[in-house]
Amino acid sequence: MTKQQAREFVDRWSMVEQVLIEEIRKMTPNLRAKQIAAAYQAAQAMPSKPDEIPFAQWQRLIEKFNG
């Protein structure tokens, strides 16, 4: 990757960040609360330690995403 390509990449992500900020500002408090609740529930479903995730599950994910 050239310096120019890296700069363009960073610039694009800056634009994406601005769009996300605008979407969050326009979001209703009710929707924001629902998203926070969903994130909390997802976190509760995850094991607190990575060691608690069985190896077979990790292996399936690796195979799925690496083809």
C-alpha positions as CSV (number, residue, x, y, z in Angstrom):
1,M,0.0,0.0,0.0
2,T,1.4,3.4,-1.0
3,K,1.3,6.4,1.2
4,Q,-1.3,7.9,-1.1
5,Q,-3.5,4.8,-0.8
6,A,-3.2,4.9,3.0
7,R,-4.2,8.5,3.1
8,E,-7.2,7.8,0.9
9,F,-8.2,4.9,3.1
10,V,-8.0,7.1,6.3
11,D,-10.0,9.9,4.5
12,R,-12.7,7.5,3.6
13,W,-13.0,6.2,7.2
14,S,-13.2,9.8,8.4
15,M,-16.2,10.3,6.1
16,V,-17.8,7.1,7.4
17,E,-17.3,8.2,10.9
18,Q,-19.0,11.5,10.2
19,V,-22.0,9.7,8.7
20,L,-22.2,7.5,11.8
21,I,-22.1,10.5,14.1
22,E,-25.0,12.1,12.1
23,E,-27.0,8.9,12.3
24,I,-26.5,8.7,16.0
25,R,-27.6,12.3,16.5
26,K,-30.8,11.8,14.5
27,M,-31.6,8.6,16.4
28,T,-34.6,8.6,18.7
29,P,-33.9,8.0,22.4
30,N,-36.2,4.9,22.2
31,L,-34.1,3.4,19.4
32,R,-30.9,4.2,21.1
33,A,-32.1,2.5,24.3
34,K,-33.1,-0.6,22.3
35,Q,-29.7,-0.8,20.7
36,I,-28.0,-0.5,24.0
37,A,-30.2,-3.2,25.4
38,A,-29.4,-5.5,22.5
39,A,-25.7,-4.9,22.9
40,Y,-26.0,-5.7,26.6
41,Q,-27.9,-8.9,25.9
42,A,-25.3,-9.9,23.3
43,A,-22.5,-9.3,25.9
44,Q,-24.3,-11.3,28.5
45,A,-24.5,-14.3,26.1
46,M,-20.8,-14.3,25.6
47,P,-18.5,-16.1,28.0
48,S,-16.6,-13.8,30.3
49,K,-13.3,-15.5,29.4
50,P,-12.2,-16.6,26.0
51,D,-11.0,-19.9,27.5
52,E,-14.7,-20.8,28.1
53,I,-15.4,-20.9,24.4
54,P,-15.0,-24.5,23.3
55,F,-12.2,-25.2,20.8
56,A,-14.7,-26.8,18.4
57,Q,-16.7,-23.6,18.0
58,W,-13.5,-21.6,17.2
59,Q,-12.5,-24.2,14.7
60,R,-15.9,-24.1,13.0
61,L,-15.6,-20.3,12.7
62,I,-12.1,-20.4,11.4
63,E,-13.1,-23.0,8.8
64,K,-16.2,-21.0,7.8
65,F,-14.4,-17.7,7.3
66,N,-11.1,-19.0,5.9
67,G,-12.8,-21.3,3.4
